[in-house]
């Protein structure tokens, strides 16, 4: 085991000082909790039971359920919880939009293009759920109106399927360099978000990007996750422009087959500390993109 402290430190800045890097406690997620007793529902009564306003907790029996299509909710937390985790299977391409206070707990979404998409919403918690073999993304926070206080806790994102290169359909399963082409593009994909907290999740085994801060994410905390092989890239920080603001990547475990652990691109500040990498060398790529004035810290971390 080796712990890199000084050698792996990098601070890239023109107008910022290294001392300006904030501590990990600077952006604590606001808690989101159920605010009503659970009401038992089943597949036949589920859709008609959801109310557009007020506190409501739906306690799902095991079974197959239609996809979520929630267009608005306010005035309290709407919680949808499976009585026995992951025995409740929701339809693919579920959408939750324009909500203030939403919990999805212990469901399973399998297949399809998209698992769950969040749009123009705040105070959203997705936990203890499984997202399996979607072709686009398991969980996506969509672009447009800014989302805020999005929490992704203790979920599993799983894919083992390979696919073809969409820019060259004749090239299937592996690129020329031998790296895999995943059927599931993203595990978690985030656009246009003020704060997102991604914690305690499991990822495996093949993605093009397990987690991506795609564009315009003001602050992201990515902590305590386990990457049991990523295929290609485990974490993208600022994959595209407009650039994201700040990310904390702390206390994660990276192991198994992957091309790249972290790709640091269009982001103002990235703090990558206290992670465990099961490789002989760091697989962190720092690309000199926007903004030019950046602070990047990549130590201490542990390499085994």
C-alpha positions in Angstrom: 0.0 0.0 0.0 1.3 3.5 -0.8 -0.2 6.8 0.2 0.7 9.7 -2.1 0.6 13.0 -0.2 2.9 15.6 -1.8 3.8 14.1 -5.2 0.2 13.9 -6.3 -0.7 17.4 -5.4 -1.6 19.7 -8.2 -2.9 23.3 -8.0 -3.7 24.8 -11.3 -4.5 28.5 -11.0 -3.8 31.9 -12.5 -5.7 34.1 -10.2 -6.6 31.7 -7.4 -4.3 30.6 -4.5 -4.0 27.0 -3.4 -5.1 28.1 0.1 -8.5 28.9 -1.3 -9.6 25.3 -1.5 -12.5 24.8 0.9 -13.0 22.0 3.3 -15.3 19.1 2.6 -17.9 20.4 5.0 -18.5 23.6 3.1 -21.6 22.4 1.3 -23.7 20.1 3.4 -26.8 18.7 1.8 -30.1 19.8 3.3 -31.9 16.8 4.7 -35.1 15.5 3.1 -37.5 13.4 5.1 -40.9 11.8 4.9 -43.6 14.0 6.5 -46.6 11.7 6.4 -47.5 8.1 7.6 -47.1 5.5 4.9 -50.2 4.6 2.9 -50.2 1.0 1.4 -50.7 0.9 -2.4 -50.4 -1.7 -5.1 -49.9 -1.6 -8.8 -53.6 -1.0 -9.6 -54.0 1.9 -7.1 -50.6 3.5 -7.4 -51.0 6.1 -10.1 -54.4 7.3 -8.9 -53.2 7.7 -5.4 -50.5 10.3 -6.1 -51.6 13.9 -5.2 -50.1 17.1 -6.7 -49.7 18.8 -3.4 -49.0 18.2 0.3 -47.2 15.6 2.4 -47.7 12.0 1.1 -45.9 8.7 1.7 -46.8 5.8 -0.5 -45.8 2.4 0.7 -45.5 0.0 -2.3 -46.2 -3.7 -2.1 -43.9 -5.9 -4.2 -44.8 -6.0 -7.9 -44.6 -4.4 -11.3 -45.6 -0.7 -11.5 -46.0 1.8 -14.3 -43.4 4.4 -15.0 -43.5 7.6 -13.0 -44.8 10.7 -14.8 -45.0 13.4 -12.2 -45.4 16.8 -13.7 -45.5 18.9 -10.5 -45.6 18.6 -6.7 -45.3 21.1 -3.9 -46.4 21.9 -0.4 -44.7 18.9 1.2 -42.6 15.8 0.5 -44.0 13.1 -1.8 -42.3 9.9 -0.8 -42.6 6.6 -2.8 -41.1 3.8 -0.8 -41.0 0.0 -1.5 -42.0 -1.9 1.6 -39.3 -4.5 0.8 -36.4 -2.8 -1.1 -36.0 -3.5 -4.8 -39.0 -5.9 -5.0 -41.0 -3.0 -6.6 -40.2 -2.6 -10.3 -41.0 0.7 -11.9 -41.4 1.2 -15.6 -38.5 2.7 -17.6 -38.3 6.3 -18.8 -39.8 7.6 -15.5 -39.9 11.4 -15.2 -40.2 13.6 -12.1 -40.5 17.3 -13.0 -41.3 20.6 -11.2 -41.3 19.1 -7.7 -40.2 20.6 -4.4 -39.7 17.6 -2.1 -39.6 14.1 -3.5 -38.2 10.7 -2.2 -37.8 7.5 -4.2 -36.8 4.7 -2.0 -36.0 1.0 -2.7 -37.3 0.5 -6.2 -35.8 -1.2 -9.3 -35.8 0.1 -12.8 -34.5 -2.3 -15.5 -33.8 -1.8 -19.1 -35.1 0.9 -21.4 -33.4 4.1 -22.6 -33.6 6.0 -19.4 -34.2 4.9 -15.8 -35.3 8.1 -14.0 -35.0 11.7 -15.2 -35.4 14.7 -12.9 -36.3 18.1 -14.4 -36.6 21.6 -12.9 -36.8 20.2 -9.4 -35.4 20.7 -5.9 -35.1 18.7 -2.7 -35.0 15.3 -4.4 -33.7 12.1 -2.7 -33.2 8.8 -4.6 -31.9 6.0 -2.3 -31.6 2.2 -1.9 -32.7 1.6 -5.5 -31.3 -0.3 -8.5 -30.8 1.0 -12.0 -30.0 -1.8 -14.4 -28.9 -1.8 -18.1 -30.4 1.4 -19.4 -28.9 2.4 -22.8 -28.7 6.2 -22.1 -28.5 6.7 -18.3 -29.7 5.1 -15.1 -30.4 8.4 -13.3 -30.3 11.8 -15.1 -30.8 15.3 -13.8 -31.8 17.1 -17.0 -30.6 20.5 -18.5 -32.7 23.6 -18.5 -34.2 25.2 -15.4 -31.7 24.8 -12.5 -32.2 21.9 -10.1 -31.0 22.0 -6.5 -30.4 19.8 -3.5 -30.4 16.5 -5.4 -29.3 13.5 -3.3 -28.3 10.1 -4.7 -27.6 7.7 -1.8 -26.9 4.0 -1.5 -28.1 2.9 -4.9 -26.7 0.3 -7.3 -26.0 1.1 -11.0 -25.3 -2.1 -13.0 -24.5 -3.0 -16.5 -22.6 -5.8 -18.2 -23.8 -5.3 -21.8 -21.6 -4.1 -24.6 -22.8 -2.2 -27.7 -21.6 -0.6 -31.0 -20.0 2.8 -31.6 -22.8 5.2 -32.5 -20.5 7.2 -34.8 -19.4 4.0 -36.5 -22.1 1.3 -36.2 -19.8 -1.3 -37.8 -17.5 -1.1 -34.8 -19.0 -3.1 -32.0 -18.0 -4.1 -28.5 -14.5 -2.7 -28.4 -12.6 0.3 -29.8 -9.3 0.0 -31.7 -7.4 0.5 -28.4 -9.2 -2.5 -26.9 -11.4 -0.4 -24.5 -15.1 -1.5 -24.3 -18.1 0.2 -25.8 -20.8 0.1 -23.2 -24.5 -0.4 -23.8 -25.2 1.8 -20.8 -23.7 5.2 -21.5 -24.1 6.8 -18.0 -24.9 5.5 -14.5 -25.5 9.1 -13.1 -25.6 12.1 -15.4 -26.1 15.6 -14.0 -26.8 18.9 -15.8 -27.9 22.4 -14.6 -27.8 21.8 -10.8 -26.9 24.1 -7.9 -26.0 21.2 -5.5 -25.9 17.4 -5.9 -24.7 14.9 -3.4 -23.8 11.4 -4.7 -22.9 9.1 -1.8 -22.5 5.5 -0.9 -23.5 4.1 -4.3 -22.2 0.9 -6.1 -21.2 0.9 -9.8 -20.3 -2.0 -11.9 -19.1 -3.2 -14.3 -19.2 -1.4 -17.7 -20.1 2.2 -18.4 -18.9 4.8 -20.8 -19.2 7.2 -17.8 -20.3 5.9 -14.4 -20.8 9.5 -13.1 -20.7 12.6 -15.2 -21.1 16.3 -14.2 -22.1 17.0 -17.7 -22.6 20.8 -17.7 -23.3 23.7 -15.3 -23.2 22.0 -12.0 -22.4 24.6 -9.3 -21.3 22.1 -6.6 -21.1 18.3 -6.4 -20.1 16.1 -3.6 -19.1 12.6 -4.7 -18.2 10.6 -1.6 -18.1 7.0 -0.3 -19.0 5.4 -3.6 -17.5 2.0 -4.8 -16.6 1.5 -8.4 -16.4 -2.2 -9.0 -15.0 -1.7 -12.5 -16.2 1.1 -14.8 -15.3 -0.1 -18.2 -14.2 3.3 -19.5 -14.4 6.4 -17.2 -15.6 6.3 -13.6 -16.1 10.1 -13.0 -16.2 13.0 -15.4 -15.8 16.4 -13.7 -17.1 19.0 -16.2 -17.5 16.8 -19.2 -18.7 19.6 -21.5 -19.3 23.4 -21.4 -20.8 25.5 -19.9 -18.3 24.7 -17.2 -19.2 23.4 -13.7 -18.2 25.1 -10.5 -16.8 22.9 -7.8 -16.6 19.2 -7.0 -15.4 17.2 -4.0 -14.4 13.6 -4.7 -13.6 12.0 -1.4 -13.4 8.5 0.2 -14.3 6.6 -2.9 -13.0 3.2 -3.9 -11.9 2.5 -7.5 -11.1 -1.1 -8.5 -11.6 -3.6 -11.3 -11.2 -2.9 -15.0 -11.4 0.7 -16.1 -9.7 3.0 -18.6 -9.8 6.2 -16.4 -10.7 6.9 -12.8 -11.3 10.7 -13.1 -11.4 13.0 -16.1 -11.1 16.6 -14.9 -12.2 19.0 -17.6 -14.4 22.0 -17.5 -14.6 22.8 -13.8 -13.4 25.6 -11.6 -12.3 23.6 -8.5 -11.8 19.9 -8.0 -10.7 18.4 -4.7 -9.8 14.7 -5.1 -8.8 13.3 -1.7 -8.8 10.3 0.6 -9.8 7.9 -2.2 -8.5 4.3 -2.6 -7.2 3.3 -6.1 -6.5 -0.3 -6.7 -3.8 0.3 -9.2 -0.1 0.9 -9.2 -0.5 4.4 -10.6 -3.1 7.1 -10.5 -5.6 7.2 -13.4 -6.5 10.8 -13.1 -6.5 12.9 -16.3 -6.4 16.7 -16.0 -7.3 18.4 -19.3 -6.5 22.1 -19.6 -10.0 23.3 -20.6 -12.2 26.1 -19.2 -12.0 28.0 -17.0 -8.3 28.7 -17.2 -8.2 29.8 -13.6 -8.7 26.6 -11.7 -7.8 25.0 -8.4 -7.2 21.2 -8.6 -6.0 19.2 -5.6 -5.3 15.4 -6.0 -3.8 14.4 -2.6 -3.7 12.7 -0.3 -5.0 9.5 -1.9 -4.1 5.8 -1.4 -2.9 3.4 -4.1 -2.8 -0.3 -3.5 
